[in-house]
Amino acid sequence: MIKIYNTDIQTGKTSQTSEYKKGSWINLVNPSEAEIKEVCENIQIQDEFIRYALDYEEKARIDIEDEDDTILFVIDTPTIEKRESGDMYTTAPLGMIIVRDDFFITVSLKTNKIIKEIEKGRIKGIHTYKKSRFLLQILYTNASLFLGYLKQINKESEIAEHILKTSTKNKELLKMMSLEKGLVYFTTSLKSNEVVMEKTMRGKIIKLYEEDEDILEDAIIENKQAIEMAKIYNDILNSTMDTYASIISNNLNDVMKFLTSITIILAVPTMISSFWGMNVNLPLQHSPIGFVAMVIISILLTLIVTFWLKRKDFLD
């Protein structure tokens, strides 16, 4: 899918267009081969730049092509994947290509939340012809989005923890394990994004005005905060999972201990009745009170065994 946007310099209004005009923003979402060829022919760039961002395993990085005066930025953005076992927090690459001083291109495999917010006009100050600032605003918005998802993960882990207090089912532990996995993805991606932003700040890869530097600094600060939050939440989640895994294991041990004690208690009258059921001469075998005596003996021995198990804390 191809969408082209252009901001009118006079009015400052951004609208969708079908022309490849200088200063336009071209948004590609899972483009077909024909669409990739169309874009490359109209703006004169190599198709590798677009294909790099369409690789799901592509990591955050910067690639500069001096010959075409083209710069590729790849960053990781947070996303939620719908799976049968539940929602999974993960990341997906977003490519941003600055083509000379003419075009700004965004490339993604799936519809990106940041791009959707920009298309709906919810991110203020977007001008398609201000390519450097456009790039930095995306970096800042992306870092803020990570923070939002991290807070969401923290809330979900608290809910799972609350349920675990009254339940010993594995479902909530598996949920917390999924959240922990998401935090690992987030931490790795945030650190990669940090390298890209630091390199952009130090290397002067793009022309930065004073206001642009402020946006980039804010994005770096937000990204660092997200890294710290991810680390803290991951440590808390690890500790909580270990604690509740131990609790569930202890609860299982208590249940097994209780069932074993009941088995021992029930074995006492069974053993006595088995003895007196043998086809040999035994005490009280022919006595009229023999049955009553055996019942009383069974009860007494059962009470003694119960009392002993109670003292040994096998019965709670």
Number of C-alpha atoms within 10 A of each C-alpha: 11 16 13 19 22 24 20 15 12 6 7 13 13 18 12 14 15 11 11 17 15 14 21 25 29 23 20 24 18 18 20 12 10 9 14 19 14 13 20 16 12 11 15 11 19 16 14 11 21 23 16 20 27 22 15 14 11 16 19 24 18 19 13 15 13 9 6 12 12 18 19 21 23 24 28 28 24 26 20 14 12 10 8 7 10 11 13 17 22 19 22 25 26 27 27 26 26 21 20 15 14 17 22 26 21 21 27 25 17 15 14 17 14 18 19 12 13 15 17 8 13 11 15 9 13 21 20 29 20 18 26 18 23 18 22 22 21 20 27 20 19 23 27 17 19 27 20 13 18 23 15 12 20 18 12 15 23 15 13 17 20 12 14 20 11 8 12 17 11 12 13 19 21 14 19 23 16 17 24 23 15 22 25 17 18 26 19 15 24 28 17 17 26 23 17 19 25 13 14 19 16 8 9 9 13 14 11 17 11 7 10 17 16 13 18 23 17 17 23 22 15 22 25 17 17 25 24 14 19 27 16 13 20 20 13 15 21 14 12 17 20 13 12 16 16 12 15 18 13 12 13 13 12 15 14 13 16 17 14 14 18 15 11 16 18 15 13 19 19 12 12 15 15 10 12 17 11 9 7 9 9 11 9 13 14 10 10 9 10 14 15 11 13 17 14 12 15 19 14 14 16 18 14 13 17 19 13 13 18 13 11 10 11 18 18 10
